[in-house]
Amino acid sequence: QVQLVESGGGLVQPGGSLRLSCAASGSGIGGYTVGWYRQAPGKQRELAAQIPSGGGTVYGATVKGRFTISRDNAKNTVYLQMNNLKPEDTAVYYCYARPPQLATGYWGQGTQVTVSS
């Protein structure tokens, strides 16, 4: 069983930056597909960024060029650097980790990001 704990959310002005962290425990996630999803009020959960188990990165169209996902396997942690934040980035951000051999994975509890002046 893997537990994921997000941190780093908060209130930021438009144009600002935040760095989210997702610390995993219970098992190493070095070979997992990991990602960040987000859900705004009244909207469906959507992919923000992902690192597939085979490598590379995938970004949602609305965040590409502004967000960067990375992982530190030694720390068993996944990060999301968010720059040039916009009010439409306001959402609860969830960390996700899925073992390569399974169809479903693990979710964190979410962290709120609010972009407002």
N, C-alpha and C positions, 0 to 999 in steps of 0.2 A: 504494500500500500504506500502510495506517495502522497505526501502533504505539501501543498504549495501555499506560500504566504507572500502576498504582494505588499509593497510599501512604496512610498514616494509620491503619492497623489496629493492633491491640494488645490488651492485657488491661485491662479496665475493670470496676469493681464495678457490681452492679445499681443502676439509677437514675442511672448516670453518662452521659456524652456522649462521642462521638467524631465527628470530621469526616474523611471519606474524600475523597481527591482522585484524579482520573484525568487525567493529562496525555497529550494526543495529539500525535503527530508524524507527518510524512510527508505530511499533507494537512490542510487545515482541515476541521473537523467542524461548522462553524456551522449547516449546513442538514441535518445528519444527525438521525435518531432516536438518542437516547442513553439509556442506562439503567444501572441497577445490578441485578444478579442475585446470589442467594446460594445456597450449597449447604452444608447441614449433613451431618455424617457419617451415611451410610445413607439419606439422603433425596435426592429429585430437586432439581435446580436450579430455583429459583423467582424470579419477579419481585419485587424490592423496590420499585423506583421507576423511572419512565421519563418522558422528555420527547419526545413525538412530533415529527417534523419539522415538522408543522403548528402546533405550539405546545401549550400546556396541560401538565398533569402527570397521571400515572397512578400510583397506589400500590397495593401489595399490601394485602389486608385486615388483615393482622396488624401492619403498620407504620404504617398511616394515622393521622395525628395525632401521630406521634412522629418520623417521618423527613421530611426536606425535601430534594428534589433541586433543583439549580440548575446553571447553566452560565455560563461567562465566555468568550464567543467571542473576545475580544481575546487571552485567554491560552490559548485552545484547550483548555480544561480543564472537567471536569464534577465536581461536588461532591455528596456525600451527608452531610448533617448528621443525626446520629442522637442523639436525646435519650431520656431515661427508658429506657435499655437494660435488657433482660431476659435471663436466662440462655438463653431460647429464641432469642435473636438471634445466638447463637454460630454462626458459619459462616465459610466462605471467601466473600468478596465479590468479584464480578467486574464490571468495567466493560465496557460494550458500546456499539458505535457502528455504525450501519447507514446507508449512503447511501440517499436516498429512492427511487432508481430500481432498487435491488437487493433481492433477497429474503433475502440473507444479509449478515452484517456481520463486524465485527472484535471480538475479545475480548482483554482484558488477562490477565495471568498470575494475578491474584487476590491478595487480601490477607486475612490471618486476623484475625477479630474474635472475641475470647473474653470473655464476660461471666460473671464468677464472683467470689464473695467469698472 
